[in-house]
Amino acid sequence: MSTTDPAAQAQALREQLHYHAHRYYVLDDPQIPDAEYDRLFRELQAIEEAHPELLTPDSPTQRVLGRVLEGLTPVRHAVPMLSIRTETDTEATGAIAFDVRVRKELGLTEADPPVEYAAELKFDGLAMNLRYEDGKLKHAATRGDGEVGEDVTHSIYTIRQIPLELHGKGSHPPVLEVRGEVYMRRDDFERMNEAQREKGEKTFVNPRNAAAGAVRQLDSAITARRPLSFYAYGLGEVQGWDQPATHSAVLDALERLGQPVSKERVVVQGAQGLVDFHARIAQVRDELPFDIDGIVYKVNSLELQKRLGFVSREPRWAVAHKYPAQEQVTLLRDIEIQVGRTGKLTPVAKLQPVFVGGTTVSNATLHNVFEMRRKRVRKGDQVIVRRAGDVIPEVVGVVPTPRAHYVPNFKMPAQCPVCGSTVVREKGEVAYRCTGGLFCAAQRTEAILHFAQRRAMDIEGLGDKLVRQLVDGGIVRTLPELYKLGVAKLAELDRMGGKSAQNLVDALDKSRGTTLPRFLYGLGIRHVGETTAKDLAKHFGKLDALMDATLEQLLEVPDVGPIVAQSVRTFFEQPHNREVVEQLRAAGIHWPEHEPAERAAPLPFAGKTFVLTGTLPTLKREEAKERIEAVGGKVSGSVSKKTDYVVAGEEAGGKLDKARELGVAILDEAGLLSLLAS
Ligand code: IVH
């Protein structure tokens, strides 16, 4: 930036940030990477911190800063915020009845041409009035009772889609009120609820409630953490604006002024176009990223709207045509447990079948027992079921009704309903899990994929699709059965020729010779990652010693705490898991074992540091590392005075030079192998 005047700098940055925020949040078409946006943002923040007098309320930096209010201030709407008449017919009659009424009111006969209508989505959020004066957002208010709403400007500042200043060159009208809907996207809602659930905290019933709660927060720092969105759909008070002649042109104009306007809208002639739009959106309703509860039909000409006027508090020129509700009440007949791919147990509601969000639902998730307790859900209750989009149907609440007799709280089973293994819940977690990872039918696919991965048994060619085929086809039920697969059987599978079948059998065969850490990691014991597997293998030396280790013995392993120790213990306590391990050994899987670390003489290379550089003739980098670590050595990434050996292969570069400079011992692969053998 050429200018050094901080006021000019701040102004320029604000304009840039407004521009890029609009590209990102409204147009979904960012021009600069997020990091660049953040950099500009921080630059502006720094100037404002150094010169607080330059801070303006509409600065982009003010959108996330918290401001706590005592209470919300009432605002009288210049033009009342009305509601619209609702048609609940799911048939075409909703649109046709509306058209008949409009034509009658306008005194049209069959000889007259069709009326032009605008149709758009009915967003399921909360209505908002945004008042812009001379192009600047002056305040934002909820609908309230239609006459008086609440000032929620502080919350609206956190919605990045809403421009704080209207776009467009030249002067702006003295007053322009934009009306629209604040809503929460379904994915944002799910993410937020999932985070609440993990913390064991209260979840929100639906995106609309979550959005309404967020907007009415007194502390805008809390609102800023609740991801809200906005769509404009109309006008309030307008002064000094050359208003277009139709509603659709008003929306186009609002879009040019920087307001988010949904693309899903049409202008049609007569009722049939409305019927078609209603039917088309019904087809894609589930795929929309947000909830809608219907379609709004509006007479497009503003002149005709004026002529039609209002009845009581509803305009005659608009109507809402609803879709089937996304929440319904039904009987909770029973509660069952579902075991997920990773062993997580989820309580599932068996419901009296009910039509929700366009389909019949008879199962819905209850998420976890803690949530069930909070919501006071018990068998026999009338529950509220929500099904929206492709999200799994869920029980979001209970209709409080007296119970005829005492019903105990639901309890998680102590044994996995699929495989009978022990069920555990770790401290601080809400999830209950099955510990029969190697044996449990629900967890087969995941167990095999984990076992086969490169960093575990490294079975080349055994990927996601193939494992699914093997498991779903009942060809492989447990890990050891992998090693019984023959070329002929494999070659029968989809997309599998004789050559790839042979390759897989070879890869399986090759994986038989492994290391104890890889094997341990491959078992998929909860909390046993690669590093812990190495620590355990090093400490116990032999698998049997580890399998029989007590909790106290496990706790002696460096870096192993109570959670890991308990997890290892529980895993090997399951007879089925032990059986699978035995079968794997019987299938020929082997690894070098050594004496346990405590009793063995200290490993010969304990405390020695190696650096690997360049390409070795036969050993892969990972193999060389494993061999060095097996004798107690450590592999480091950079050469220093503390380095004991540099192992150099072909095309070794700077590290080799550095080793020479510091006088560190240099080995080639042969040198390394004979050193380790000594
Ligand atoms: S027009 C005078 N258009 O539905 C007519 N309303 O009762 C003003 N809504 O809570 C409303 N999407 O917030 C209109 N595309 C849309 C809408 C919409 C949702 C809400 C509105 C109000 C209710 C109408």
Boltz pocket constraint, residues with backbone or C-beta under 6 A from the ligand:
constraints:
  - pocket:
      binder: B
      contacts: [[A, 82], [A, 83], [A, 84], [A, 120], [A, 121], [A, 122], [A, 123], [A, 124], [A, 125], [A, 126], [A, 127], [A, 128], [A, 180], [A, 181], [A, 233], [A, 234], [A, 296], [A, 315], [A, 318]]
      max_distance: 6.0
